[in-house]
Amino acid sequence: MVALDTDVLLLAFAFQSDKRQPANTAFLKRVRATSPVLTIYNLMELLGQLSFNLSPAQLDAWQAWLLEAHQLTVIWPLAPDDMGTLSFRAEIVDRPFARMRAHRMSFMDALVLNLAERTPGVEQFVTWNARHFKNKSTLQILTPEEYLNQTS
Amino acid sequence: MRPTGTAAAIRRGRRLAKQIQTQMSSSSNDSLDQAMAGLRGRSWSP
């Protein structure tokens, strides 16, 4: 199962003339059939970024234009109804801090990787920033182009 | 949180996604790299 980083989706929605767009579009089309996932942290980061340009009504419809359009599943640290039992300190402080110390990484990168790695079935993380993540995760880190080459 | 995967939901989702892409193409002044550097700071280095 493939986890997507925010940049792959931000590129798809906001930067149509970017030179990476053809590979990005081909990647999203191919990965759709494999039940790709997005962490709740990536989702909120993406919605926050798009909130500067979209109307409240458009933001409300995110499950349609994001989950349905790309067949994405959002992953949480625990099932949403069980979040009250989550250790806030472990999820938001201890695990990200351990990764920052070990790998020099931003808070959001650390949150996203921690959750993706701990989600059963996730084996790959796809981002245009793959160079930054390589050797810093137990997941296979790929760019969309590398994913396309690997699965062709 | 999963997609329903029904044909109607997928059609609607793709139609709305296309609208957003069209809307964003006329309103984005910066680049993906500028936007991601703003979000992730020094760790954005594609």
N, CA and C atoms of all chains as a GROMACS GRO file, in nm:
protein
  594
    1MET      N    1   0.085  -0.118   0.000
    1MET     CA    2   0.000   0.000   0.000
    1MET      C    3   0.090   0.124   0.000
    2VAL      N    4   0.044   0.224  -0.072
    2VAL     CA    5   0.125   0.345  -0.091
    2VAL      C    6   0.067   0.461  -0.011
    3ALA      N    7   0.153   0.531   0.062
    3ALA     CA    8   0.114   0.655   0.131
    3ALA      C    9   0.164   0.772   0.047
    4LEU      N   10   0.080   0.874   0.031
    4LEU     CA   11   0.116   0.991  -0.051
    4LEU      C   12   0.151   1.108   0.040
    5ASP      N   13   0.250   1.184  -0.005
    5ASP     CA   14   0.283   1.308   0.066
    5ASP      C   15   0.197   1.422   0.010
    6THR      N   16   0.189   1.530   0.084
    6THR     CA   17   0.105   1.645   0.047
    6THR      C   18   0.141   1.702  -0.089
    7ASP      N   19   0.270   1.706  -0.120
    7ASP     CA   20   0.314   1.773  -0.242
    7ASP      C   21   0.256   1.710  -0.368
    8VAL      N   22   0.237   1.578  -0.366
    8VAL     CA   23   0.183   1.509  -0.484
    8VAL      C   24   0.042   1.560  -0.514
    9LEU      N   25  -0.037   1.580  -0.410
    9LEU     CA   26  -0.175   1.627  -0.429
    9LEU      C   27  -0.180   1.777  -0.453
   10LEU      N   28  -0.095   1.852  -0.385
   10LEU     CA   29  -0.091   1.996  -0.409
   10LEU      C   30  -0.052   2.025  -0.554
   11LEU      N   31   0.042   1.948  -0.606
   11LEU     CA   32   0.081   1.964  -0.746
   11LEU      C   33  -0.038   1.934  -0.837
   12ALA      N   34  -0.112   1.830  -0.807
   12ALA     CA   35  -0.225   1.791  -0.891
   12ALA      C   36  -0.332   1.900  -0.895
   13PHE      N   37  -0.355   1.967  -0.783
   13PHE     CA   38  -0.463   2.065  -0.777
   13PHE      C   39  -0.420   2.206  -0.814
   14ALA      N   40  -0.297   2.242  -0.786
   14ALA     CA   41  -0.266   2.386  -0.790
   14ALA      C   42  -0.161   2.429  -0.891
   15PHE      N   43  -0.085   2.337  -0.947
   15PHE     CA   44   0.027   2.382  -1.031
   15PHE      C   45   0.027   2.306  -1.164
   16GLN      N   46  -0.070   2.338  -1.247
   16GLN     CA   47  -0.090   2.263  -1.370
   16GLN      C   48   0.026   2.277  -1.470
   17SER      N   49   0.098   2.389  -1.465
   17SER     CA   50   0.204   2.408  -1.564
   17SER      C   51   0.340   2.358  -1.516
   18ASP      N   52   0.346   2.298  -1.398
   18ASP     CA   53   0.472   2.246  -1.346
   18ASP      C   54   0.521   2.131  -1.435
   19LYS      N   55   0.652   2.125  -1.458
   19LYS     CA   56   0.706   2.023  -1.549
   19LYS      C   57   0.686   1.880  -1.496
   20ARG      N   58   0.663   1.867  -1.366
   20ARG     CA   59   0.641   1.734  -1.308
   20ARG      C   60   0.497   1.685  -1.324
   21GLN      N   61   0.410   1.772  -1.377
   21GLN     CA   62   0.267   1.740  -1.381
   21GLN      C   63   0.235   1.613  -1.462
   22PRO      N   64   0.295   1.590  -1.580
   22PRO     CA   65   0.260   1.468  -1.654
   22PRO      C   66   0.290   1.340  -1.574
   23ALA      N   67   0.407   1.334  -1.511
   23ALA     CA   68   0.440   1.216  -1.430
   23ALA      C   69   0.349   1.207  -1.308
   24ASN      N   70   0.320   1.322  -1.250
   24ASN     CA   71   0.234   1.325  -1.131
   24ASN      C   72   0.094   1.272  -1.166
   25THR      N   73   0.041   1.318  -1.279
   25THR     CA   74  -0.093   1.274  -1.323
   25THR      C   75  -0.093   1.125  -1.353
   26ALA      N   76   0.011   1.078  -1.421
   26ALA     CA   77   0.019   0.935  -1.454
   26ALA      C   78   0.030   0.852  -1.327
   27PHE      N   79   0.107   0.901  -1.231
   27PHE     CA   80   0.120   0.830  -1.103
   27PHE      C   81  -0.015   0.820  -1.032
   28LEU      N   82  -0.085   0.932  -1.019
   28LEU     CA   83  -0.214   0.932  -0.947
   28LEU      C   84  -0.314   0.840  -1.016
   29LYS      N   85  -0.309   0.836  -1.148
   29LYS     CA   86  -0.401   0.748  -1.222
   29LYS      C   87  -0.367   0.601  -1.194
   30ARG      N   88  -0.238   0.569  -1.193
   30ARG     CA   89  -0.200   0.428  -1.173
   30ARG      C   90  -0.222   0.382  -1.029
   31VAL      N   91  -0.192   0.469  -0.935
   31VAL     CA   92  -0.196   0.426  -0.795
   31VAL      C   93  -0.340   0.414  -0.743
   32ARG      N   94  -0.432   0.479  -0.814
   32ARG     CA   95  -0.574   0.477  -0.774
   32ARG      C   96  -0.627   0.336  -0.747
   33ALA      N   97  -0.586   0.243  -0.828
   33ALA     CA   98  -0.638   0.106  -0.818
   33ALA      C   99  -0.578   0.028  -0.701
   34THR      N  100  -0.478   0.085  -0.634
   34THR     CA  101  -0.408   0.012  -0.528
   34THR      C  102  -0.453   0.056  -0.389
   35SER      N  103  -0.560   0.134  -0.379
   35SER     CA  104  -0.609   0.185  -0.250
   35SER      C  105  -0.503   0.265  -0.175
   36PRO      N  106  -0.457   0.375  -0.234
   36PRO     CA  107  -0.354   0.456  -0.168
   36PRO      C  108  -0.410   0.524  -0.042
   37VAL      N  109  -0.317   0.567   0.044
   37VAL     CA  110  -0.358   0.630   0.170
   37VAL      C  111  -0.291   0.766   0.186
   38LEU      N  112  -0.353   0.846   0.275
   38LEU     CA  113  -0.304   0.979   0.308
   38LEU      C  114  -0.318   0.994   0.459
   39THR      N  115  -0.215   1.038   0.528
   39THR     CA  116  -0.230   1.056   0.673
   39THR      C  117  -0.321   1.176   0.700
   40ILE      N  118  -0.383   1.173   0.816
   40ILE     CA  119  -0.469   1.285   0.857
   40ILE      C  120  -0.388   1.415   0.863
   41TYR      N  121  -0.260   1.404   0.890
   41TYR     CA  122  -0.174   1.523   0.896
   41TYR      C  123  -0.156   1.584   0.756
   42ASN      N  124  -0.134   1.496   0.656
   42ASN     CA  125  -0.124   1.547   0.519
   42ASN      C  126  -0.254   1.610   0.474
   43LEU      N  127  -0.365   1.546   0.510
   43LEU     CA  128  -0.495   1.600   0.471
   43LEU      C  129  -0.513   1.741   0.525
   44MET      N  130  -0.485   1.761   0.653
   44MET     CA  131  -0.506   1.893   0.712
   44MET      C  132  -0.408   1.995   0.655
   45GLU      N  133  -0.286   1.950   0.625
   45GLU     CA  134  -0.188   2.041   0.564
   45GLU      C  135  -0.236   2.086   0.426
   46LEU      N  136  -0.288   1.992   0.348
   46LEU     CA  137  -0.338   2.024   0.214
   46LEU      C  138  -0.458   2.117   0.220
   47LEU      N  139  -0.554   2.086   0.307
   47LEU     CA  140  -0.673   2.171   0.318
   47LEU      C  141  -0.635   2.311   0.366
   48GLY      N  142  -0.541   2.319   0.458
   48GLY     CA  143  -0.496   2.450   0.505
   48GLY      C  144  -0.437   2.532   0.392
   49GLN      N  145  -0.355   2.468   0.310
   49GLN     CA  146  -0.293   2.539   0.198
   49GLN      C  147  -0.399   2.584   0.097
   50LEU      N  148  -0.493   2.497   0.066
   50LEU     CA  149  -0.595   2.530  -0.034
   50LEU      C  150  -0.700   2.627   0.021
   51SER      N  151  -0.708   2.640   0.153
   51SER     CA  152  -0.809   2.728   0.212
   51SER      C  153  -0.791   2.873   0.170
   52PHE      N  154  -0.670   2.908   0.126
   52PHE     CA  155  -0.645   3.046   0.083
   52PHE      C  156  -0.714   3.076  -0.051
   53ASN      N  157  -0.750   2.969  -0.124
   53ASN     CA  158  -0.806   2.990  -0.258
   53ASN      C  159  -0.947   2.934  -0.277
   54LEU      N  160  -0.989   2.842  -0.192
   54LEU     CA  161  -1.119   2.779  -0.211
   54LEU      C  162  -1.224   2.842  -0.121
   55SER      N  163  -1.349   2.830  -0.164
   55SER     CA  164  -1.460   2.881  -0.082
   55SER      C  165  -1.488   2.782   0.031
   56PRO      N  166  -1.558   2.827   0.136
   56PRO     CA  167  -1.596   2.732   0.242
   56PRO      C  168  -1.674   2.612   0.187
   57ALA      N  169  -1.761   2.636   0.090
   57ALA     CA  170  -1.839   2.525   0.033
   57ALA      C  171  -1.748   2.426  -0.040
   58GLN      N  172  -1.649   2.477  -0.109
   58GLN     CA  173  -1.555   2.386  -0.176
   58GLN      C  174  -1.474   2.307  -0.074
   59LEU      N  175  -1.431   2.374   0.032
   59LEU     CA  176  -1.356   2.301   0.136
   59LEU      C  177  -1.442   2.192   0.198
   60ASP      N  178  -1.570   2.223   0.221
   60ASP     CA  179  -1.660   2.124   0.281
   60ASP      C  180  -1.670   1.997   0.197
   61ALA      N  181  -1.652   2.011   0.066
   61ALA     CA  182  -1.669   1.896  -0.025
   61ALA      C  183  -1.540   1.818  -0.045
   62TRP      N  184  -1.444   1.829   0.046
   62TRP     CA  185  -1.313   1.767   0.024
   62TRP      C  186  -1.321   1.615   0.007
   63GLN      N  187  -1.418   1.553   0.071
   63GLN     CA  188  -1.425   1.406   0.056
   63GLN      C  189  -1.456   1.368  -0.088
   64ALA      N  190  -1.529   1.454  -0.159
   64ALA     CA  191  -1.561   1.425  -0.299
   64ALA      C  192  -1.439   1.448  -0.388
   65TRP      N  193  -1.385   1.571  -0.386
   65TRP     CA  194  -1.278   1.604  -0.481
   65TRP      C  195  -1.141   1.546  -0.444
   66LEU      N  196  -1.132   1.495  -0.322
   66LEU     CA  197  -1.004   1.434  -0.284
   66LEU      C  198  -1.017   1.281  -0.271
   67LEU      N  199  -1.100   1.235  -0.178
   67LEU     CA  200  -1.109   1.091  -0.154
   67LEU      C  201  -1.173   1.017  -0.271
   68GLU      N  202  -1.286   1.067  -0.320
   68GLU     CA  203  -1.354   0.996  -0.428
   68GLU      C  204  -1.278   1.011  -0.560
   69ALA      N  205  -1.233   1.131  -0.588
   69ALA     CA  206  -1.165   1.155  -0.716
   69ALA      C  207  -1.036   1.073  -0.726
   70HIS      N  208  -0.967   1.056  -0.616
   70HIS     CA  209  -0.838   0.985  -0.620
   70HIS      C  210  -0.842   0.852  -0.548
   71GLN      N  211  -0.960   0.812  -0.501
   71GLN     CA  212  -0.977   0.683  -0.431
   71GLN      C  213  -0.879   0.670  -0.315
   72LEU      N  214  -0.870   0.776  -0.237
   72LEU     CA  215  -0.778   0.782  -0.123
   72LEU      C  216  -0.849   0.746   0.007
   73THR      N  217  -0.778   0.678   0.095
   73THR     CA  218  -0.825   0.653   0.230
   73THR      C  219  -0.740   0.735   0.327
   74VAL      N  220  -0.805   0.802   0.421
   74VAL     CA  221  -0.731   0.880   0.521
   74VAL      C  222  -0.699   0.789   0.640
   75ILE      N  223  -0.573   0.788   0.681
   75ILE     CA  224  -0.532   0.706   0.797
   75ILE      C  225  -0.509   0.795   0.919
   76TRP      N  226  -0.549   0.742   1.034
   76TRP     CA  227  -0.541   0.813   1.162
   76TRP      C  228  -0.450   0.734   1.255
   77PRO      N  229  -0.398   0.797   1.361
   77PRO     CA  230  -0.319   0.721   1.459
   77PRO      C  231  -0.400   0.608   1.522
   78LEU      N  232  -0.530   0.634   1.545
   78LEU     CA  233  -0.625   0.532   1.590
   78LEU      C  234  -0.752   0.555   1.511
   79ALA      N  235  -0.845   0.462   1.516
   79ALA     CA  236  -0.974   0.487   1.452
   79ALA      C  237  -1.030   0.618   1.509
   80PRO      N  238  -1.092   0.703   1.423
   80PRO     CA  239  -1.138   0.835   1.469
   80PRO      C  240  -1.220   0.830   1.597
   81ASP      N  241  -1.302   0.728   1.615
   81ASP     CA  242  -1.386   0.721   1.736
   81ASP      C  243  -1.306   0.680   1.860
   82ASP      N  244  -1.185   0.630   1.841
   82ASP     CA  245  -1.102   0.586   1.955
   82ASP      C  246  -0.994   0.687   1.990
   83MET      N  247  -0.997   0.804   1.928
   83MET     CA  248  -0.887   0.899   1.944
   83MET      C  249  -0.870   0.947   2.088
   84GLY      N  250  -0.978   0.934   2.168
   84GLY     CA  251  -0.968   0.976   2.307
   84GLY      C  252  -0.869   0.893   2.386
   85THR      N  253  -0.835   0.775   2.337
   85THR     CA  254  -0.742   0.689   2.409
   85THR      C  255  -0.598   0.707   2.359
   86LEU      N  256  -0.580   0.791   2.260
   86LEU     CA  257  -0.446   0.812   2.205
   86LEU      C  258  -0.358   0.886   2.304
   87SER      N  259  -0.233   0.847   2.313
   87SER     CA  260  -0.138   0.922   2.395
   87SER      C  261  -0.094   1.045   2.315
   88PHE      N  262  -0.146   1.159   2.352
   88PHE     CA  263  -0.112   1.284   2.282
   88PHE      C  264   0.039   1.306   2.286
   89ARG      N  265   0.097   1.284   2.403
   89ARG     CA  266   0.240   1.310   2.418
   89ARG      C  267   0.323   1.221   2.326
   90ALA      N  268   0.288   1.092   2.320
   90ALA     CA  269   0.366   1.002   2.235
   90ALA      C  270   0.351   1.038   2.088
   91GLU      N  271   0.227   1.070   2.046
   91GLU     CA  272   0.200   1.095   1.904
   91GLU      C  273   0.254   1.230   1.859
   92ILE      N  274   0.234   1.332   1.941
   92ILE     CA  275   0.266   1.469   1.898
   92ILE      C  276   0.403   1.515   1.944
   93VAL      N  277   0.456   1.453   2.049
   93VAL     CA  278   0.583   1.501   2.103
   93VAL      C  279   0.694   1.394   2.094
   94ASP      N  280   0.676   1.283   2.165
   94ASP     CA  281   0.788   1.190   2.183
   94ASP      C  282   0.837   1.128   2.052
   95ARG      N  283   0.744   1.072   1.974
   95ARG     CA  284   0.788   1.006   1.850
   95ARG      C  285   0.843   1.105   1.748
   96PRO      N  286   0.774   1.220   1.723
   96PRO     CA  287   0.834   1.316   1.630
   96PRO      C  288   0.970   1.368   1.677
   97PHE      N  289   0.983   1.392   1.808
   97PHE     CA  290   1.109   1.446   1.859
   97PHE      C  291   1.222   1.345   1.840
   98ALA      N  292   1.194   1.218   1.864
   98ALA     CA  293   1.297   1.115   1.845
   98ALA      C  294   1.344   1.113   1.700
   99ARG      N  295   1.250   1.132   1.608
   99ARG     CA  296   1.288   1.131   1.466
   99ARG      C  297   1.365   1.258   1.428
  100MET      N  298   1.324   1.371   1.484
  100MET     CA  299   1.398   1.495   1.457
  100MET      C  300   1.543   1.482   1.503
  101ARG      N  301   1.563   1.424   1.622
  101ARG     CA  302   1.698   1.408   1.677
  101ARG      C  303   1.782   1.316   1.590
  102ALA      N  304   1.719   1.209   1.543
  102ALA     CA  305   1.793   1.109   1.468
  102ALA      C  306   1.820   1.150   1.324
  103HIS      N  307   1.727   1.225   1.265
  103HIS     CA  308   1.735   1.245   1.119
  103HIS      C  309   1.727   1.389   1.072
  104ARG      N  310   1.720   1.486   1.161
  104ARG     CA  311   1.707   1.626   1.119
  104ARG      C  312   1.587   1.639   1.025
  105MET      N  313   1.474   1.661   1.079
  105MET     CA  314   1.350   1.653   1.003
  105MET      C  315   1.251   1.753   1.059
  106SER      N  316   1.167   1.810   0.971
  106SER     CA  317   1.066   1.904   1.020
  106SER      C  318   0.958   1.829   1.099
  107PHE      N  319   0.883   1.906   1.178
  107PHE     CA  320   0.778   1.846   1.260
  107PHE      C  321   0.676   1.772   1.174
  108MET      N  322   0.631   1.835   1.067
  108MET     CA  323   0.529   1.771   0.984
  108MET      C  324   0.584   1.645   0.916
  109ASP      N  325   0.706   1.651   0.866
  109ASP     CA  326   0.767   1.531   0.806
  109ASP      C  327   0.770   1.417   0.909
  110ALA      N  328   0.807   1.450   1.031
  110ALA     CA  329   0.817   1.348   1.135
  110ALA      C  330   0.680   1.290   1.172
  111LEU      N  331   0.580   1.375   1.184
  111LEU     CA  332   0.444   1.327   1.214
  111LEU      C  333   0.395   1.232   1.105
  112VAL      N  334   0.412   1.274   0.981
  112VAL     CA  335   0.360   1.197   0.867
  112VAL      C  336   0.430   1.060   0.858
  113LEU      N  337   0.562   1.061   0.866
  113LEU     CA  338   0.635   0.935   0.853
  113LEU      C  339   0.603   0.840   0.970
  114ASN      N  340   0.594   0.894   1.090
  114ASN     CA  341   0.562   0.809   1.205
  114ASN      C  342   0.430   0.737   1.184
  115LEU      N  343   0.330   0.810   1.140
  115LEU     CA  344   0.198   0.749   1.123
  115LEU      C  345   0.198   0.651   1.005
  116ALA      N  346   0.259   0.690   0.894
  116ALA     CA  347   0.262   0.599   0.778
  116ALA      C  348   0.333   0.469   0.814
  117GLU      N  349   0.445   0.480   0.883
  117GLU     CA  350   0.522   0.358   0.918
  117GLU      C  351   0.444   0.268   1.012
  118ARG      N  352   0.365   0.326   1.101
  118ARG     CA  353   0.293   0.246   1.201
  118ARG      C  354   0.160   0.192   1.149
  119THR      N  355   0.123   0.228   1.027
  119THR     CA  356  -0.004   0.179   0.972
  119THR      C  357   0.018   0.046   0.901
  120PRO      N  358  -0.048  -0.060   0.946
  120PRO     CA  359  -0.028  -0.191   0.884
  120PRO      C  360  -0.058  -0.188   0.735
  121GLY      N  361   0.029  -0.248   0.657
  121GLY     CA  362   0.008  -0.258   0.513
  121GLY      C  363   0.075  -0.149   0.431
  122VAL      N  364   0.114  -0.040   0.495
  122VAL     CA  365   0.182   0.067   0.420
  122VAL      C  366   0.328   0.027   0.401
  123GLU      N  367   0.370   0.022   0.275
  123GLU     CA  368   0.507  -0.020   0.244
  123GLU      C  369   0.586   0.087   0.171
  124GLN      N  370   0.515   0.181   0.107
  124GLN     CA  371   0.584   0.283   0.027
  124GLN      C  372   0.531   0.422   0.062
  125PHE      N  373   0.619   0.520   0.049
  125PHE     CA  374   0.581   0.660   0.070
  125PHE      C  375   0.626   0.736  -0.054
  126VAL      N  376   0.532   0.803  -0.120
  126VAL     CA  377   0.563   0.869  -0.246
  126VAL      C  378   0.558   1.020  -0.229
  127THR      N  379   0.667   1.085  -0.268
  127THR     CA  380   0.682   1.230  -0.253
  127THR      C  381   0.781   1.280  -0.356
  128TRP      N  382   0.762   1.406  -0.401
  128TRP     CA  383   0.862   1.466  -0.489
  128TRP      C  384   0.986   1.505  -0.409
  129ASN      N  385   0.979   1.498  -0.279
  129ASN     CA  386   1.093   1.530  -0.192
  129ASN      C  387   1.162   1.402  -0.145
  130ALA      N  388   1.164   1.298  -0.229
  130ALA     CA  389   1.215   1.167  -0.189
  130ALA      C  390   1.361   1.173  -0.143
  131ARG      N  391   1.439   1.259  -0.207
  131ARG     CA  392   1.581   1.268  -0.170
  131ARG      C  393   1.598   1.300  -0.022
  132HIS      N  394   1.512   1.385   0.027
  132HIS     CA  395   1.520   1.424   0.169
  132HIS      C  396   1.488   1.307   0.262
  133PHE      N  397   1.396   1.221   0.221
  133PHE     CA  398   1.348   1.116   0.311
  133PHE      C  399   1.430   0.987   0.304
  134LYS      N  400   1.508   0.970   0.198
  134LYS     CA  401   1.576   0.841   0.181
  134LYS      C  402   1.670   0.815   0.298
  135ASN      N  403   1.673   0.689   0.341
  135ASN     CA  404   1.753   0.644   0.456
  135ASN      C  405   1.704   0.701   0.589
  136LYS      N  406   1.583   0.755   0.591
  136LYS     CA  407   1.529   0.808   0.715
  136LYS      C  408   1.400   0.737   0.755
  137SER      N  409   1.365   0.631   0.684
  137SER     CA  410   1.238   0.564   0.709
  137SER      C  411   1.250   0.415   0.683
  138THR      N  412   1.164   0.339   0.748
  138THR     CA  413   1.158   0.195   0.718
  138THR      C  414   1.077   0.170   0.590
  139LEU      N  415   1.006   0.271   0.542
  139LEU     CA  416   0.928   0.257   0.418
  139LEU      C  417   1.018   0.275   0.297
  140GLN      N  418   0.975   0.219   0.184
  140GLN     CA  419   1.045   0.248   0.060
  140GLN      C  420   1.001   0.388   0.017
  141ILE      N  421   1.096   0.477  -0.008
  141ILE     CA  422   1.066   0.615  -0.044
  141ILE      C  423   1.087   0.632  -0.194
  142LEU      N  424   0.984   0.681  -0.263
  142LEU     CA  425   0.990   0.693  -0.408
  142LEU      C  426   0.932   0.827  -0.452
  143THR      N  427   0.982   0.880  -0.565
  143THR     CA  428   0.911   0.989  -0.631
  143THR      C  429   0.801   0.927  -0.716
  144PRO      N  430   0.703   1.006  -0.759
  144PRO     CA  431   0.604   0.951  -0.852
  144PRO      C  432   0.667   0.887  -0.976
  145GLU      N  433   0.771   0.950  -1.031
  145GLU     CA  434   0.839   0.892  -1.147
  145GLU      C  435   0.901   0.758  -1.115
  146GLU      N  436   0.965   0.748  -1.001
  146GLU     CA  437   1.026   0.620  -0.960
  146GLU      C  438   0.920   0.513  -0.940
  147TYR      N  439   0.806   0.552  -0.886
  147TYR     CA  440   0.697   0.455  -0.868
  147TYR      C  441   0.650   0.405  -1.004
  148LEU      N  442   0.634   0.496  -1.099
  148LEU     CA  443   0.588   0.456  -1.233
  148LEU      C  444   0.688   0.360  -1.297
  149ASN      N  445   0.816   0.390  -1.284
  149ASN     CA  446   0.919   0.303  -1.343
  149ASN      C  447   0.920   0.165  -1.277
  150GLN      N  448   0.899   0.166  -1.146
  150GLN     CA  449   0.904   0.041  -1.071
  150GLN      C  450   0.783  -0.049  -1.102
  151THR      N  451   0.671   0.011  -1.136
  151THR     CA  452   0.549  -0.068  -1.156
  151THR      C  453   0.512  -0.084  -1.302
  152SER      N  454   0.599  -0.039  -1.393
  152SER     CA  455   0.563  -0.049  -1.537
  152SER      C  456   0.581  -0.190  -1.587
  153MET      N  457  -1.138   0.653   0.719
  153MET     CA  458  -1.213   0.743   0.632
  153MET      C  459  -1.185   0.702   0.488
  154ARG      N  460  -1.283   0.632   0.428
  154ARG     CA  461  -1.260   0.574   0.297
  154ARG      C  462  -1.354   0.633   0.192
  155PRO      N  463  -1.314   0.629   0.063
  155PRO     CA  464  -1.408   0.670  -0.042
  155PRO      C  465  -1.518   0.567  -0.055
  156THR      N  466  -1.635   0.610  -0.100
  156THR     CA  467  -1.743   0.512  -0.122
  156THR      C  468  -1.713   0.428  -0.245
  157GLY      N  469  -1.649   0.489  -0.342
  157GLY     CA  470  -1.612   0.415  -0.463
  157GLY      C  471  -1.726   0.392  -0.560
  158THR      N  472  -1.842   0.453  -0.534
  158THR     CA  473  -1.952   0.436  -0.630
  158THR      C  474  -1.922   0.518  -0.755
  159ALA      N  475  -1.976   0.473  -0.865
  159ALA     CA  476  -1.951   0.543  -0.992
  159ALA      C  477  -1.997   0.688  -0.986
  160ALA      N  478  -2.112   0.710  -0.923
  160ALA     CA  479  -2.165   0.847  -0.916
  160ALA      C  480  -2.075   0.935  -0.829
  161ALA      N  481  -2.027   0.881  -0.718
  161ALA     CA  482  -1.939   0.959  -0.630
  161ALA      C  483  -1.807   0.991  -0.698
  162ILE      N  484  -1.755   0.895  -0.771
  162ILE     CA  485  -1.629   0.918  -0.842
  162ILE      C  486  -1.647   1.024  -0.950
  163ARG      N  487  -1.758   1.016  -1.023
  163ARG     CA  488  -1.784   1.116  -1.128
  163ARG      C  489  -1.794   1.256  -1.067
  164ARG      N  490  -1.871   1.267  -0.959
  164ARG     CA  491  -1.886   1.398  -0.893
  164ARG      C  492  -1.752   1.448  -0.841
  165GLY      N  493  -1.675   1.358  -0.779
  165GLY     CA  494  -1.545   1.395  -0.724
  165GLY      C  495  -1.451   1.446  -0.832
  166ARG      N  496  -1.449   1.378  -0.944
  166ARG     CA  497  -1.359   1.420  -1.052
  166ARG      C  498  -1.405   1.552  -1.115
  167ARG      N  499  -1.536   1.572  -1.121
  167ARG     CA  500  -1.588   1.699  -1.174
  167ARG      C  501  -1.547   1.814  -1.082
  168LEU      N  502  -1.563   1.795  -0.952
  168LEU     CA  503  -1.526   1.901  -0.857
  168LEU      C  504  -1.374   1.923  -0.857
  169ALA      N  505  -1.299   1.813  -0.869
  169ALA     CA  506  -1.152   1.825  -0.873
  169ALA      C  507  -1.109   1.908  -0.994
  170LYS      N  508  -1.173   1.884  -1.108
  170LYS     CA  509  -1.140   1.958  -1.229
  170LYS      C  510  -1.170   2.107  -1.211
  171GLN      N  511  -1.283   2.136  -1.146
  171GLN     CA  512  -1.319   2.277  -1.120
  171GLN      C  513  -1.211   2.345  -1.035
  172ILE      N  514  -1.164   2.273  -0.934
  172ILE     CA  515  -1.062   2.331  -0.845
  172ILE      C  516  -0.932   2.352  -0.921
  173GLN      N  517  -0.896   2.255  -1.004
  173GLN     CA  518  -0.773   2.270  -1.083
  173GLN      C  519  -0.782   2.393  -1.172
  174THR      N  520  -0.894   2.411  -1.237
  174THR     CA  521  -0.913   2.526  -1.326
  174THR      C  522  -0.906   2.657  -1.247
  175GLN      N  523  -0.973   2.658  -1.134
  175GLN     CA  524  -0.975   2.777  -1.049
  175GLN      C  525  -0.834   2.808  -0.998
  176MET      N  526  -0.762   2.707  -0.954
  176MET     CA  527  -0.629   2.728  -0.897
  176MET      C  528  -0.529   2.772  -1.003
  177SER      N  529  -0.550   2.728  -1.127
  177SER     CA  530  -0.451   2.763  -1.231
  177SER      C  531  -0.450   2.912  -1.258
  178SER      N  532  -0.558   2.980  -1.227
  178SER     CA  533  -0.560   3.125  -1.249
  178SER      C  534  -0.530   3.205  -1.123
  179SER      N  535  -0.510   3.136  -1.011
  179SER     CA  536  -0.488   3.210  -0.887
  179SER      C  537  -0.354   3.182  -0.820
  180SER      N  538  -0.280   3.082  -0.868
  180SER     CA  539  -0.153   3.048  -0.803
  180SER      C  540  -0.040   3.129  -0.863
  181ASN      N  541   0.022   3.211  -0.781
  181ASN     CA  542   0.134   3.292  -0.830
  181ASN      C  543   0.268   3.228  -0.799
  182ASP      N  544   0.273   3.144  -0.696
  182ASP     CA  545   0.402   3.085  -0.661
  182ASP      C  546   0.414   2.947  -0.724
  183SER      N  547   0.520   2.874  -0.690
  183SER     CA  548   0.545   2.741  -0.746
  183SER      C  549   0.522   2.636  -0.639
  184LEU      N  550   0.515   2.511  -0.681
  184LEU     CA  551   0.503   2.402  -0.584
  184LEU      C  552   0.619   2.406  -0.485
  185ASP      N  553   0.739   2.432  -0.536
  185ASP     CA  554   0.855   2.432  -0.447
  185ASP      C  555   0.849   2.545  -0.346
  186GLN      N  556   0.800   2.661  -0.389
  186GLN     CA  557   0.784   2.772  -0.293
  186GLN      C  558   0.677   2.739  -0.189
  187ALA      N  559   0.568   2.681  -0.236
  187ALA     CA  560   0.459   2.647  -0.144
  187ALA      C  561   0.505   2.542  -0.042
  188MET      N  562   0.575   2.439  -0.088
  188MET     CA  563   0.618   2.333   0.003
  188MET      C  564   0.730   2.380   0.096
  189ALA      N  565   0.815   2.467   0.046
  189ALA     CA  566   0.919   2.522   0.133
  189ALA      C  567   0.855   2.605   0.244
  190GLY      N  568   0.745   2.673   0.210
  190GLY     CA  569   0.672   2.748   0.312
  190GLY      C  570   0.610   2.657   0.417
  191LEU      N  571   0.568   2.538   0.375
  191LEU     CA  572   0.505   2.444   0.468
  191LEU      C  573   0.608   2.363   0.547
  192ARG      N  574   0.715   2.320   0.480
  192ARG     CA  575   0.809   2.226   0.543
  192ARG      C  576   0.945   2.286   0.576
  193GLY      N  577   0.968   2.408   0.531
  193GLY     CA  578   1.094   2.473   0.564
  193GLY      C  579   1.214   2.408   0.497
  194ARG      N  580   1.323   2.398   0.570
  194ARG     CA  581   1.450   2.353   0.512
  194ARG      C  582   1.447   2.209   0.464
  195SER      N  583   1.349   2.132   0.511
  195SER     CA  584   1.348   1.991   0.470
  195SER      C  585   1.297   1.973   0.328
  196TRP      N  586   1.240   2.078   0.267
  196TRP     CA  587   1.193   2.063   0.129
  196TRP      C  588   1.312   2.084   0.035
  197SER      N  589   1.360   1.975  -0.024
  197SER     CA  590   1.478   1.984  -0.110
  197SER      C  591   1.471   1.881  -0.222
  198PRO      N  592   1.371   1.894  -0.313
  198PRO     CA  593   1.356   1.792  -0.418
  198PRO      C  594   1.470   1.795  -0.518
   0.00000   0.00000   0.00000
